[in-house]
Amino acid sequence: MKDFKKSTVYQIYPKSFYDTNGDGIGDLNGVIEKLDYLKTLGIDYIWLTPFYPSPQVDNGYDISDYYNIDPSFGTLEDFKKLVKEAKARNIYIMLDMVLNHTSTEHNWFKRALNEETKYKDFYIFKESINNEPPTNWQSKFGGNAWEYVEAFNEYYLHLFDRTQADLNWDNKEVRKEIYNIVNYWLEKGVKGLRFDVINLISKPENFEDDLDGDGRGFYTDGSKIHEYIRELNENTYGKYKNIMTVGEMSSTTVENCIQYSNPKEKELSMVFNFHHLKVDYYKGNKWTVMDFDFKQLKELFKVWQEDIQDGNGWNALFWCNHDQPRVVSRFGEDKEYLKESAKMLATTIHMMRGTPYIFQGEEFGMTNPYFDTIEKYRDVESINYYNILMEQGKAEAEILEILKEKSRDNSRTPVQWNDKENAGFTKGTPWIPISKEYKRINAEKALYNKDSIFYHYQKLIQLRKDYEVISNGNIKFILEEHENVLSYVRNLDNITLIVLNNFFNKEVKLELLDEYLNNKSKNKILISNYKDSSVLDKNLTLRPFESIVYYIET
């Protein structure tokens, strides 16, 4: 079985991965067809975002049936074949479990609206207060988090879209149904589980207005959250050997994440946190444009790496996913220094303590598509905020500039497989426009160039398997005051790695401490993004976006 500390996960957003039947939507057979490509890359797990039946209001995160495959993606037989074919290539499948809410098209919710008491208690219905919603909480997609049901003169809670009704985890029957769902997929050979916004499932006993924020303080990392996750573990994946689990943790804390991921707590293998991906939110507001705060980014990595280490927890390492803009457009430079900055960003994450995640297309440098009209967007959150910002009086041109930087659709454009029509993604009309960059940036081109971003990722994945210091060593951040360089040291027994990453497009100088230079003769460059990087020395100069990992044996 695989050791998750030495593994790398590849996230697939099936809708945009590869279309085999010409309907413009990626499918499970498309994943099967690209398994050899993924084997070449060297990944260990494929995380598939939801492919279950869904109205697709939130691109599959609004599930109407947990036990089947949406026809647009294929069939259960296709899924079984995928599990088998992936395993033949030593790749395991990780599924996305969306258990905080269901679609309002789910049979449970339909029966709730039909006044079946049992199913009404599967959700969170509350009476109105003075003809107003029960609280002033805000949905994460904009607007109030409560939707009125006239027949009951009550509101139901939806922390996301109004078609995504929150489940009542305080109801034992709900929890039993969830265990059945998880076990159903584990029995089909799934070896990994990713739990969507799992730290939001424990709601408060009393629902009150949030006088200081949007409500998240009342339901994030709630009072019963650890009890519920331990119970989930005990009744599902904890009964199996070597199931890898990761929890998506919204607005969480280091202390909670240590508890979620410390093995003795018997909750999860690891956690996603998003603090480092909010360093370009002006005053905490996503729907703004600003340069990222590098100092804050460094401080957050230090805290989340060193504190989680001290608490024996485990991090998921990532820049990109289906909800985030492309990192090379965000923290790199996607024109002149595409290759250098993409490689640097990859090294920064992959050399840290944790399990790395790669989002489809990241491995060869896909960028934001920079859509210039609202008609090209499909994401419910982006369209909602376009309308909200218009109502606030912002100019359309300004709103489009914000969407170009912050929309979730930036990561959801189809994978650019080659420079042919529709970037080789489909023979039909793609469900969302293809990025104009596909002729310059595509997988086929990357595979033909041994110096490409793809092969840098391939090497990083293999290094984690080959060097125990990467998978199991300690981490300590250095050069903390340097304005341009993010640097840390990994240690295990007599092995030390020094990781240096220049985050800017200008040459910088730095000085290393003598303690890392005493055994200068026993060192080598493990990986770098320039062919002629300098040997280890007290005084070093890093070129634009240069990244070097020095290996020292004492």
C-alpha positions as a printed NumPy array, in Angstrom:
array([[  0.   ,   0.   ,   0.   ],
       [  1.042,   3.614,  -0.521],
       [  2.535,   5.839,   2.156],
       [  0.608,   9.118,   1.904],
       [  3.66 ,  11.042,   3.117],
       [  5.558,   9.936,   0.01 ],
       [  2.586,  10.29 ,  -2.337],
       [  1.384,  13.007,  -4.696],
       [ -2.278,  13.556,  -5.562],
       [ -3.517,  14.785,  -8.948],
       [ -6.872,  16.542,  -8.929],
       [ -9.165,  16.024, -11.902],
       [-12.188,  18.219, -12.579],
       [-13.837,  15.701, -14.932],
       [-16.009,  18.237, -16.723],
       [-12.901,  19.962, -18.091],
       [-10.398,  17.107, -18.314],
       [-10.993,  15.171, -21.553],
       [-14.157,  14.563, -23.586],
       [-14.465,  11.25 , -25.452],
       [-18.02 ,  11.464, -26.82 ],
       [-18.038,  14.941, -28.364],
       [-20.68 ,  16.539, -26.128],
       [-18.275,  19.228, -24.915],
       [-18.115,  17.824, -21.372],
       [-15.235,  15.74 , -20.033],
       [-16.087,  12.226, -18.88 ],
       [-14.786,   9.207, -16.959],
       [-13.673,   7.523, -20.166],
       [-11.585,  10.625, -20.782],
       [ -9.788,  10.013, -17.492],
       [ -9.179,   6.378, -18.497],
       [ -7.696,   7.487, -21.827],
       [ -5.197,   9.771, -20.074],
       [ -4.037,   7.312, -17.397],
       [ -0.77 ,   6.605, -19.209],
       [ -0.043,  10.347, -19.261],
       [ -0.62 ,  10.469, -15.491],
       [  1.557,   7.396, -14.972],
       [  4.347,   9.207, -16.864],
       [  3.932,  12.177, -14.536],
       [  4.321,   9.777, -11.605],
       [  1.324,  10.625,  -9.419],
       [ -0.126,   8.181,  -6.864],
       [ -3.755,   9.202,  -6.413],
       [ -6.374,  10.783,  -8.661],
       [ -8.818,  12.986,  -6.773],
       [-12.005,  13.248,  -8.834],
       [-14.303,  16.172,  -8.081],
       [-18.007,  15.19 ,  -7.879],
       [-19.377,  13.188, -10.803],
       [-22.66 ,  12.22 ,  -9.112],
       [-26.093,  13.13 , -10.53 ],
       [-26.568,  16.854, -10.053],
       [-28.468,  19.841, -11.477],
       [-24.955,  21.353, -11.887],
       [-25.854,  24.678, -10.299],
       [-22.517,  24.519,  -8.48 ],
       [-20.753,  22.286, -10.993],
       [-21.506,  19.027,  -9.194],
       [-21.128,  20.18 ,  -5.588],
       [-24.935,  20.16 ,  -5.481],
       [-25.556,  16.402,  -5.371],
       [-29.007,  14.925,  -6.034],
       [-27.989,  11.238,  -5.788],
       [-24.897,  10.012,  -3.935],
       [-25.037,   6.48 ,  -5.319],
       [-24.766,   6.998,  -9.069],
       [-22.86 ,   8.698, -11.864],
       [-24.276,  11.702, -13.687],
       [-24.974,  10.542, -17.269],
       [-22.886,  13.424, -18.621],
       [-19.811,  11.74 , -17.073],
       [-20.624,   8.115, -17.877],
       [-21.859,   5.073, -15.981],
       [-21.049,   3.002, -12.908],
       [-19.423,   0.49 , -15.247],
       [-17.14 ,   3.261, -16.543],
       [-16.209,   4.092, -12.955],
       [-15.427,   0.457, -12.111],
       [-13.244,   0.267, -15.221],
       [-11.443,   3.458, -14.164],
       [-10.656,   2.021, -10.711],
       [ -9.333,  -1.186, -12.307],
       [ -7.291,   0.533, -15.044],
       [ -5.822,   3.043, -12.595],
       [ -4.827,   0.291, -10.173],
       [ -3.069,  -1.53 , -13.025],
       [ -0.848,   1.569, -13.272],
       [ -0.334,   1.77 ,  -9.49 ],
       [ -2.692,   4.75 ,  -9.199],
       [ -5.53 ,   4.916,  -6.677],
       [ -8.823,   6.808,  -6.859],
       [ -9.853,   9.45 ,  -4.311],
       [-13.48 ,  10.614,  -4.322],
       [-14.966,  13.943,  -3.33 ],
       [-17.559,  13.613,  -0.552],
       [-19.926,  16.588,  -0.28 ],
       [-21.617,  15.915,   3.04 ],
       [-22.373,  19.371,   4.441],
       [-25.312,  19.863,   2.068],
       [-27.331,  18.249,  -0.702],
       [-29.007,  19.645,  -3.773],
       [-32.583,  20.725,  -3.225],
       [-33.291,  18.211,  -6.015],
       [-32.195,  15.354,  -3.725],
       [-35.008,  12.98 ,  -2.786],
       [-34.501,  13.74 ,   0.913],
       [-35.177,  17.433,   0.377],
       [-38.131,  16.779,  -1.909],
       [-39.644,  14.599,   0.803],
       [-38.922,  17.309,   3.363],
       [-40.907,  19.792,   1.251],
       [-43.641,  17.165,   1.069],
       [-43.992,  17.584,   4.846],
       [-42.477,  14.193,   5.723],
       [-41.281,  14.915,   9.262],
       [-38.406,  12.426,   9.117],
       [-36.839,  14.112,   6.094],
       [-37.609,  17.643,   7.156],
       [-35.376,  16.937,  10.145],
       [-32.588,  15.937,   7.73 ],
       [-32.184,  19.681,   7.089],
       [-32.144,  22.867,   9.16 ],
       [-35.492,  24.63 ,   9.068],
       [-36.179,  27.598,  11.353],
       [-39.107,  29.936,  11.832],
       [-38.839,  33.493,  10.622],
       [-38.327,  36.284,  13.141],
       [-40.511,  39.331,  12.557],
       [-40.934,  38.251,   8.922],
       [-37.143,  38.187,   8.562],
       [-34.685,  35.292,   8.16 ],
       [-33.692,  33.544,  11.427],
       [-30.221,  35.146,  11.38 ],
       [-28.245,  37.659,   9.33 ],
       [-25.697,  35.065,   8.185],
       [-24.396,  35.47 ,   4.669],
       [-24.105,  32.727,   2.059],
       [-20.581,  32.145,   0.817],
       [-21.934,  32.769,  -2.683],
       [-23.497,  36.103,  -1.705],
       [-26.832,  37.093,  -0.175],
       [-28.573,  35.779,   2.922],
       [-27.931,  32.157,   3.964],
       [-31.627,  31.379,   4.515],
       [-34.281,  30.564,   1.904],
       [-37.978,  31.02 ,   2.635],
       [-40.47 ,  28.165,   2.163],
       [-43.937,  29.662,   2.061],
       [-45.775,  26.387,   2.766],
       [-44.04 ,  26.113,   6.147],
       [-43.59 ,  29.827,   6.852],
       [-40.03 ,  28.771,   7.616],
       [-36.535,  29.148,   6.209],
       [-33.921,  26.492,   5.487],
       [-30.185,  27.094,   5.894],
       [-27.866,  27.109,   2.88 ],
       [-24.312,  28.231,   3.538],
       [-23.715,  28.064,  -0.225],
       [-26.229,  28.449,  -3.074],
       [-29.937,  28.397,  -2.191],
       [-30.166,  25.084,  -4.097],
       [-27.637,  23.558,  -1.643],
       [-29.53 ,  22.894,   1.589],
       [-27.38 ,  22.199,   4.665],
       [-27.787,  18.801,   6.296],
       [-28.604,  18.447,   9.991],
       [-25.682,  16.41 ,  11.327],
       [-27.175,  16.502,  14.832],
       [-29.713,  13.989,  13.507],
       [-28.379,  10.421,  13.991],
       [-30.369,   9.22 ,  10.974],
       [-28.518,  11.693,   8.75 ],
       [-25.177,  10.441,  10.035],
       [-26.175,   6.81 ,   9.381],
       [-27.149,   7.654,   5.804],
       [-23.791,   9.348,   5.32 ],
       [-21.894,   6.302,   6.583],
       [-23.809,   4.159,   4.101],
       [-22.801,   6.486,   1.258],
       [-19.11 ,   6.482,   2.19 ],
       [-19.012,   2.696,   2.649],
       [-20.747,   2.159,  -0.689],
       [-17.861,   3.816,  -2.537],
       [-15.131,   2.259,  -0.401],
       [-16.535,  -1.145,  -1.322],
       [-16.024,  -0.215,  -4.975],
       [-12.263,   0.019,  -4.463],
       [-11.859,   3.722,  -3.681],
       [ -8.665,   4.308,  -1.65 ],
       [ -8.955,   8.013,  -0.881],
       [-11.648,  10.398,   0.34 ],
       [-11.689,  14.182,   0.171],
       [-14.348,  15.737,   2.399],
       [-15.758,  19.03 ,   1.124],
       [-16.048,  21.872,   3.709],
       [-16.237,  19.172,   6.377],
       [-15.512,  21.549,   9.277],
       [-18.847,  23.319,   8.706],
       [-21.08 ,  20.338,   9.534],
       [-21.455,  21.058,  13.274],
       [-23.98 ,  23.874,  13.613],
       [-24.676,  25.726,  16.886],
       [-27.485,  24.829,  19.281],
       [-28.732,  28.405,  19.177],
       [-28.864,  30.408,  15.957],
       [-28.041,  34.076,  16.522],
       [-27.221,  37.138,  14.451],
       [-23.521,  37.737,  13.843],
       [-22.918,  41.332,  14.877],
       [-19.273,  41.282,  13.77 ],
       [-19.156,  39.168,  10.605],
       [-20.983,  36.968,   8.112],
       [-21.912,  34.151,  10.504],
       [-18.951,  31.835,  10.008],
       [-17.864,  32.251,  13.619],
       [-21.003,  30.362,  14.648],
       [-20.612,  27.288,  12.444],
       [-16.892,  26.919,  11.614],
       [-15.113,  24.157,  13.597],
       [-18.306,  23.782,  15.663],
       [-18.608,  22.256,  19.13 ],
       [-19.292,  18.693,  17.92 ],
       [-17.027,  18.696,  14.86 ],
       [-14.315,  16.417,  16.232],
       [-16.885,  14.022,  17.659],
       [-18.616,  13.782,  14.27 ],
       [-15.405,  13.221,  12.296],
       [-14.178,  10.554,  14.743],
       [-17.545,   8.836,  14.435],
       [-17.321,   9.054,  10.627],
       [-13.863,   7.48 ,  10.787],
       [-15.019,   4.717,  13.122],
       [-18.011,   3.789,  10.966],
       [-16.419,   4.024,   7.515],
       [-12.787,   4.429,   6.384],
       [-11.342,   3.559,   9.801],
       [-12.523,  -0.025,   9.251],
       [-10.338,  -0.329,   6.137],
       [ -6.555,  -0.447,   5.83 ],
       [ -4.676,   2.496,   4.345],
       [ -7.495,   4.76 ,   3.2  ],
       [ -6.107,   8.27 ,   2.686],
       [ -8.414,  11.06 ,   3.824],
       [ -8.24 ,  14.825,   3.556],
       [-10.607,  17.417,   4.94 ],
       [-11.257,  20.756,   3.288],
       [-11.243,  23.176,   6.215],
       [-12.902,  26.53 ,   5.666],
       [-11.651,  29.506,   7.742],
       [-10.119,  27.103,  10.255],
       [ -7.371,  27.325,  12.892],
       [ -3.996,  25.609,  13.323],
       [ -5.145,  24.145,  16.647],
       [ -8.176,  22.467,  15.1  ],
       [ -6.166,  21.216,  12.141],
       [ -3.637,  19.566,  14.442],
       [ -6.522,  17.726,  16.079],
       [ -8.097,  16.809,  12.717],
       [ -4.855,  15.298,  11.396],
       [ -2.881,  13.991,  14.393],
       [ -3.015,  10.166,  13.997],
       [ -3.793,   9.567,  17.67 ],
       [ -7.097,  11.479,  17.292],
       [ -8.319,   9.015,  14.633],
       [-10.   ,  11.668,  12.492],
       [ -8.294,  12.393,   9.123],
       [ -4.954,  11.842,   7.385],
       [ -4.482,  15.519,   6.516],
       [ -6.131,  18.895,   6.037],
       [ -6.512,  21.613,   3.428],
       [ -6.398,  25.157,   4.754],
       [ -6.722,  28.274,   2.584],
       [ -5.117,  31.068,   4.561],
       [ -2.142,  31.324,   2.184],
       [ -4.567,  31.822,  -0.712],
       [ -6.114,  34.959,   0.778],
       [ -2.963,  37.087,   0.692],
       [ -4.281,  38.951,  -2.355],
       [ -7.661,  39.768,  -0.767],
       [ -7.78 ,  43.504,  -0.034],
       [ -8.907,  43.835,   3.608],
       [-10.075,  40.221,   3.455],
       [-12.389,  40.796,   0.489],
       [-11.913,  38.275,  -2.321],
       [-13.675,  40.456,  -4.917],
       [-10.891,  43.003,  -5.163],
       [ -7.627,  43.251,  -7.094],
       [ -4.306,  43.733,  -5.316],
       [ -0.736,  42.425,  -5.494],
       [ -0.193,  39.511,  -3.15 ],
       [  1.316,  40.27 ,   0.253],
       [  4.582,  38.288,   0.151],
       [  5.465,  38.994,   3.78 ],
       [  2.106,  37.64 ,   4.899],
       [  2.489,  34.599,   2.621],
       [  5.838,  33.761,   4.264],
       [  4.44 ,  34.211,   7.761],
       [  1.465,  31.944,   7.034],
       [  3.611,  29.161,   5.594],
       [  5.901,  29.338,   8.628],
       [  2.993,  29.075,  11.082],
       [  1.145,  26.324,   9.25 ],
       [  4.258,  24.275,   8.569],
       [  6.058,  24.603,  11.89 ],
       [  3.035,  24.566,  14.213],
       [  1.368,  21.603,  12.475],
       [  4.732,  19.805,  12.722],
       [  4.968,  20.563,  16.46 ],
       [  1.462,  19.138,  16.947],
       [  2.193,  16.035,  14.826],
       [ -0.483,  16.972,  12.301],
       [ -0.215,  16.783,   8.5  ],
       [ -0.89 ,  19.322,   5.747],
       [ -2.133,  18.96 ,   2.201],
       [  0.208,  21.126,   0.085],
       [ -1.314,  23.002,  -2.816],
       [ -1.566,  26.213,  -4.795],
       [ -4.335,  25.302,  -7.232],
       [ -7.701,  23.589,  -7.268],
       [-11.105,  23.929,  -8.945],
       [-11.934,  26.938,  -6.71 ],
       [ -8.698,  28.889,  -7.093],
       [ -7.183,  30.965,  -9.918],
       [ -4.128,  29.507, -11.667],
       [ -1.099,  30.026,  -9.441],
       [  1.346,  31.   , -12.193],
       [ -0.978,  33.896, -13.093],
       [ -1.498,  34.75 ,  -9.456],
       [  1.887,  34.539,  -7.723],
       [  4.146,  33.984, -10.732],
       [  4.604,  35.652, -14.114],
       [  2.699,  33.918, -16.891],
       [  4.286,  35.637, -19.894],
       [  8.066,  36.228, -19.972],
       [  8.88 ,  34.007, -16.975],
       [  6.182,  31.345, -17.305],
       [  8.58 ,  28.39 , -17.113],
       [ 10.804,  29.793, -14.375],
       [  8.024,  31.025, -12.104],
       [  5.861,  27.893, -12.542],
       [  8.82 ,  25.677, -11.613],
       [  9.699,  27.886,  -8.648],
       [  6.152,  27.748,  -7.297],
       [  6.12 ,  23.971,  -7.688],
       [  9.39 ,  23.559,  -5.792],
       [  8.175,  25.844,  -2.994],
       [  5.236,  23.547,  -2.248],
       [  6.662,  20.121,  -3.067],
       [  9.685,  20.467,  -0.784],
       [  7.517,  21.296,   2.255],
       [  6.272,  18.937,   4.953],
       [  2.954,  17.474,   3.775],
       [  1.333,  15.736,   0.822],
       [  1.391,  17.688,  -2.479],
       [ -1.672,  18.115,  -4.681],
       [ -1.468,  19.056,  -8.367],
       [ -4.488,  20.446, -10.203],
       [ -4.974,  19.382, -13.822],
       [ -2.926,  21.526, -16.21 ],
       [ -0.786,  22.978, -13.42 ],
       [  1.943,  20.482, -14.324],
       [  2.558,  22.157, -17.692],
       [  1.814,  25.763, -16.747],
       [ -1.834,  26.491, -17.583],
       [ -2.73 ,  30.136, -16.898],
       [ -5.869,  32.119, -16.201],
       [ -7.892,  32.532, -19.438],
       [ -8.527,  36.277, -18.886],
       [-12.12 ,  36.179, -20.185],
       [-13.203,  39.615, -21.419],
       [-17.029,  39.308, -21.204],
       [-19.406,  38.01 , -18.528],
       [-20.989,  35.696, -21.12 ],
       [-17.885,  33.49 , -21.056],
       [-18.261,  32.733, -17.339],
       [-20.227,  29.738, -16.019],
       [-19.498,  29.776, -12.293],
       [-22.513,  30.549, -10.074],
       [-20.354,  32.427,  -7.539],
       [-18.761,  34.615, -10.241],
       [-22.091,  35.456, -11.887],
       [-23.665,  36.222,  -8.48 ],
       [-20.83 ,  38.582,  -7.575],
       [-20.881,  40.201, -11.012],
       [-24.506,  41.144, -10.309],
       [-23.79 ,  42.174,  -6.707],
       [-20.901,  44.431,  -7.772],
       [-23.006,  45.926, -10.577],
       [-25.717,  46.745,  -8.018],
       [-23.053,  48.391,  -5.868],
       [-22.33 ,  50.738,  -8.767],
       [-18.97 ,  49.394,  -9.926],
       [-18.148,  49.847, -13.6  ],
       [-18.426,  46.696, -15.711],
       [-14.813,  47.015, -16.881],
       [-13.613,  47.04 , -13.263],
       [-15.758,  43.996, -12.396],
       [-14.371,  42.061, -15.352],
       [-10.82 ,  42.869, -14.225],
       [-11.688,  41.431, -10.8  ],
       [-13.17 ,  38.27 , -12.368],
       [-10.081,  37.818, -14.548],
       [ -8.069,  37.543, -11.342],
       [-10.484,  35.898,  -8.881],
       [-13.121,  33.799, -10.667],
       [-13.243,  30.073,  -9.992],
       [-13.659,  29.614, -13.753],
       [ -9.982,  30.56 , -14.109],
       [ -9.139,  26.988, -13.137],
       [-12.084,  25.329, -14.868],
       [-11.282,  25.942, -18.518],
       [-10.584,  22.694, -20.419],
       [ -7.186,  21.053, -20.191],
       [ -5.009,  22.142, -23.103],
       [ -3.85 ,  18.806, -24.498],
       [ -2.423,  20.069, -27.801],
       [ -2.487,  23.001, -30.239],
       [ -5.3  ,  21.569, -32.387],
       [ -8.954,  22.651, -32.418],
       [-10.425,  23.116, -28.919],
       [ -6.955,  22.344, -27.537],
       [ -7.628,  18.644, -28.157],
       [-10.206,  18.602, -25.342],
       [-13.319,  17.853, -27.416],
       [-14.582,  17.389, -30.955],
       [-17.774,  19.196, -29.918],
       [-18.46 ,  22.622, -28.421],
       [-16.74 ,  22.948, -25.031],
       [-19.067,  23.702, -22.106],
       [-16.865,  26.7  , -21.242],
       [-14.513,  28.543, -23.625],
       [-10.946,  27.328, -24.13 ],
       [ -8.112,  29.615, -23.014],
       [ -6.546,  31.507, -25.922],
       [ -3.136,  30.379, -24.637],
       [ -3.561,  26.755, -25.779],
       [ -1.177,  27.023, -28.76 ],
       [  1.615,  28.338, -26.535],
       [  0.847,  26.165, -23.498],
       [ -0.269,  22.538, -23.867],
       [  0.592,  19.056, -22.63 ],
       [  1.863,  17.729, -25.956],
       [  4.357,  20.557, -26.287],
       [  5.515,  20.039, -22.687],
       [  6.095,  16.313, -23.212],
       [  8.429,  17.   , -26.165],
       [ 10.635,  19.411, -24.214],
       [ 12.805,  17.822, -21.509],
       [ 13.284,  21.226, -19.862],
       [  9.528,  21.835, -19.578],
       [  7.473,  22.488, -16.471],
       [  6.029,  18.95 , -16.798],
       [  9.384,  17.258, -16.247],
       [ 10.142,  19.529, -13.301],
       [  6.936,  18.293, -11.645],
       [  7.847,  14.711, -12.571],
       [ 11.205,  15.093, -10.842],
       [  9.678,  16.675,  -7.721],
       [  7.225,  13.769,  -7.418],
       [ 10.058,  11.229,  -7.688],
       [ 12.319,  13.076,  -5.241],
       [  9.635,  12.77 ,  -2.546],
       [  9.716,   8.993,  -3.002],
       [ 13.518,   8.777,  -3.126],
       [ 14.517,  11.094,  -0.268],
       [ 13.209,  10.407,   3.221],
       [ 14.143,  13.934,   4.293],
       [ 11.396,  15.324,   1.998],
       [  8.641,  12.974,   3.143],
       [  9.554,  12.743,   6.825],
       [ 12.102,  15.426,   7.712],
       [ 11.584,  18.416,   9.997],
       [ 11.075,  21.892,   8.6  ],
       [ 12.376,  25.262,   9.788],
       [ 12.002,  28.584,   7.968],
       [ 15.063,  30.796,   7.465],
       [ 15.797,  34.213,   5.892],
       [ 12.472,  35.31 ,   7.389],
       [ 13.143,  39.012,   6.88 ],
       [ 14.192,  38.723,   3.228],
       [ 11.772,  40.731,   1.099],
       [ 12.   ,  38.543,  -2.014],
       [ 13.008,  35.029,  -0.994],
       [ 11.007,  32.287,   0.698],
       [ 13.414,  29.8  ,   2.223],
       [ 13.367,  26.874,   4.61 ],
       [ 15.511,  23.982,   5.756],
       [ 14.507,  20.309,   5.916],
       [ 16.387,  17.999,   8.295],
       [ 16.477,  14.263,   8.948],
       [ 19.403,  12.581,  10.73 ],
       [ 22.556,  13.645,   8.865],
       [ 20.753,  15.057,   5.819],
       [ 19.858,  18.719,   5.308],
       [ 18.038,  20.395,   2.437],
       [ 18.209,  24.16 ,   1.924],
       [ 15.316,  25.387,  -0.223],
       [ 15.628,  28.864,  -1.774],
       [ 12.835,  30.46 ,  -3.846],
       [ 12.96 ,  33.929,  -5.389],
       [  9.339,  35.038,  -5.81 ],
       [ 10.06 ,  38.08 ,  -7.981],
       [ 11.285,  38.925, -11.485],
       [ 14.434,  40.653, -10.318],
       [ 17.882,  39.462,  -9.251],
       [ 18.359,  39.258,  -5.48 ],
       [ 21.304,  38.667,  -3.173],
       [ 21.267,  36.689,   0.034],
       [ 23.635,  35.482,   2.709],
       [ 23.434,  32.035,   4.295],
       [ 24.457,  31.228,   7.866],
       [ 27.778,  29.472,   8.412],
       [ 26.066,  26.484,  10.048],
       [ 24.908,  25.358,   6.593],
       [ 28.33 ,  25.671,   5.002],
       [ 30.582,  23.677,   7.344],
       [ 30.451,  20.523,   5.214],
       [ 30.493,  22.258,   1.908],
       [ 32.279,  19.388,   0.138],
       [ 29.362,  16.999,   0.746],
       [ 26.63 ,  18.851,  -1.052],
       [ 24.898,  18.943,  -4.404],
       [ 22.007,  20.683,  -6.148],
       [ 19.013,  18.376,  -5.864],
       [ 16.81 ,  20.377,  -8.233],
       [ 16.718,  23.896,  -9.694],
       [ 14.848,  25.776, -12.4  ],
       [ 17.899,  27.191, -14.192],
       [ 20.413,  24.881, -15.882],
       [ 23.439,  26.659, -14.375],
       [ 22.446,  27.481, -10.79 ],
       [ 25.295,  28.435,  -8.442],
       [ 26.941,  25.945,  -6.116],
       [ 26.282,  26.392,  -2.418],
       [ 28.12 ,  29.375,  -0.954],
       [ 27.739,  31.925,   1.836],
       [ 26.808,  34.677,  -0.611],
       [ 24.394,  33.78 ,  -3.36 ],
       [ 22.654,  35.64 ,  -6.158],
       [ 19.285,  34.367,  -7.355],
       [ 18.032,  35.336, -10.808],
       [ 14.36 ,  36.205, -11.517],
       [ 12.151,  33.469, -10.017],
       [ 15.196,  31.249,  -9.469],
       [ 14.635,  28.257,  -7.219],
       [ 17.38 ,  25.967,  -5.86 ],
       [ 17.33 ,  22.997,  -3.485],
       [ 20.731,  22.146,  -1.978],
       [ 21.338,  18.681,  -0.518],
       [ 23.901,  18.462,   2.294],
       [ 25.147,  15.253,   3.916],
       [ 27.185,  15.517,   7.12 ]])
